[in-house]
Amino acid sequence: MASLSIFSAIFIILSLAVCSSSKVTTFYPTVPTTTKFPSISVLSNYSNELTKNSPKVPGATEYYHTINIIVKKSGLYTFTSQSNLNTFGVLFMDRFDPLNIGLYLISSVNLFDDNHQFKLSHNLKEGTPYVLLITTTSAYQTGNFTIIASGPDHLQLF
């Protein structure tokens, strides 16, 4: 079985064609073109590392780390990464299932800067559990990373 990167698998999930007898519909995720940010954003930080002992999705070559998120106030939150790694972020509602990565997926729309750091924004609802998965766009990369979350209130990241 050929190995498939987490990055590739999520791209495939988001661009799958849904076939019926008479038509094909393709889902393309969208990014809002205008976004109003509150004048003051609250920052939350989380630091950890990807190591050779970090988990990998079965059949994938990239290590990953999951961060549980507790939202105290609903609103638009933005997650950015700071690392020497080429990072990629994926947001899940409720939980992350490594055997079915598309099951709870709600956002993997990443904007990347010149240093291959991701920026992912999503409206989060108070009381809903979320999981942010951090991985890389290249195989077997290890190293430290920091996630900075900004939004209307502090997020609990653990």
C-alpha positions in Angstrom: 0.0 0.0 0.0 1.4 3.4 -1.0 1.9 5.8 1.8 -0.4 8.9 1.8 0.5 12.1 3.6 -2.0 13.6 6.0 -1.8 16.7 3.9 -2.7 14.8 0.8 -5.4 12.8 2.5 -7.2 15.9 3.8 -6.9 17.5 0.4 -8.5 14.4 -1.2 -11.3 14.4 1.3 -12.0 18.1 0.7 -12.0 17.8 -3.1 -13.8 14.5 -3.5 -16.3 14.4 -6.2 -19.7 13.1 -5.1 -21.2 11.1 -7.9 -24.8 10.5 -8.6 -26.5 9.0 -11.7 -26.9 12.4 -13.4 -24.3 14.8 -12.1 -21.0 15.3 -10.3 -20.7 17.8 -7.5 -17.2 18.8 -6.3 -16.8 20.4 -2.9 -14.3 23.3 -2.7 -13.6 24.8 0.7 -13.9 28.6 0.7 -12.0 31.3 2.6 -13.9 34.5 3.5 -12.6 37.4 1.5 -13.3 40.0 4.2 -13.1 39.3 7.9 -13.7 41.8 10.7 -11.5 41.3 13.7 -12.3 42.7 17.0 -10.1 45.7 17.9 -8.5 43.8 20.7 -7.7 40.1 20.4 -6.8 37.8 23.3 -3.8 35.5 22.7 -3.4 31.9 23.9 -0.2 30.0 23.4 0.7 26.3 23.3 4.1 24.8 22.7 5.2 21.2 22.2 7.3 19.1 19.8 7.0 16.4 17.2 9.4 13.6 17.9 10.1 10.2 16.4 7.8 8.9 19.2 4.9 11.1 18.1 2.0 9.2 16.5 1.5 8.9 12.7 -1.8 8.2 10.9 -1.7 4.6 9.7 0.0 4.6 6.3 1.3 8.2 6.6 4.8 9.4 7.0 4.2 12.6 9.0 4.1 12.8 12.7 1.2 14.7 14.3 0.3 16.2 17.7 -3.3 17.0 18.8 -4.3 19.9 21.0 -7.7 19.9 22.8 -9.5 23.2 22.8 -12.0 24.6 25.2 -13.9 27.7 24.1 -15.1 30.2 26.7 -16.7 32.7 24.3 -18.0 32.0 20.7 -16.4 33.9 17.9 -13.8 33.9 15.2 -10.4 32.5 16.3 -7.2 32.3 14.3 -4.5 29.7 14.9 -0.9 30.4 13.7 2.2 28.3 14.0 5.8 29.3 14.8 8.4 26.6 14.1 11.3 25.7 12.0 9.1 22.9 10.6 6.8 23.2 7.6 3.6 23.0 9.6 0.0 22.3 8.7 -3.0 22.6 10.9 -6.3 20.8 10.8 -9.4 21.5 13.0 -11.8 18.9 14.2 -15.0 19.1 16.2 -15.4 16.8 19.2 -12.4 14.5 18.5 -9.8 13.3 16.1 -10.0 9.7 14.8 -6.7 8.7 13.2 -8.4 5.8 11.4 -11.0 8.1 9.8 -9.5 11.5 9.5 -12.4 13.0 7.6 -15.0 12.0 10.2 -14.9 15.1 12.5 -13.0 17.4 10.2 -14.3 21.0 10.1 -11.5 23.0 8.6 -8.1 22.5 7.0 -8.1 25.8 5.0 -4.5 26.9 5.7 -2.9 30.1 4.5 0.9 29.8 4.5 3.5 32.5 5.0 7.0 32.6 3.5 8.3 30.4 6.3 5.8 27.6 5.7 3.8 28.5 8.8 0.1 28.0 8.8 -2.7 30.3 9.6 -6.2 28.8 10.1 -9.3 30.8 11.1 -12.7 29.4 12.1 -15.8 30.4 14.1 -15.7 28.4 17.3 -18.8 27.9 19.5 -18.7 28.1 23.3 -19.2 24.7 24.9 -18.2 22.7 21.8 -15.0 20.6 22.1 -12.5 21.1 19.3 -9.2 19.4 18.5 -6.4 21.1 16.5 -4.0 18.6 14.8 -0.5 19.9 14.1 1.5 18.0 11.4 4.0 18.8 8.7 3.9 18.9 5.0 7.0 16.7 4.7 7.8 13.2 5.9 9.4 12.4 9.2 10.0 16.0 10.3 10.6 16.5 14.0 11.1 19.6 16.1 9.5 22.2 18.3 6.4 24.2 17.5 4.3 26.9 19.1 0.6 27.6 18.3 -0.8 31.1 18.9 -4.5 31.4 19.0 -6.1 34.8 18.8 -9.8 35.7 19.2 -12.4 37.3 21.4 -11.3 35.4 24.6 -8.6 33.1 26.0 -8.8 29.5 24.8 -7.8 26.6 27.0 -5.3 24.6 25.0 -4.1 21.3 26.3 
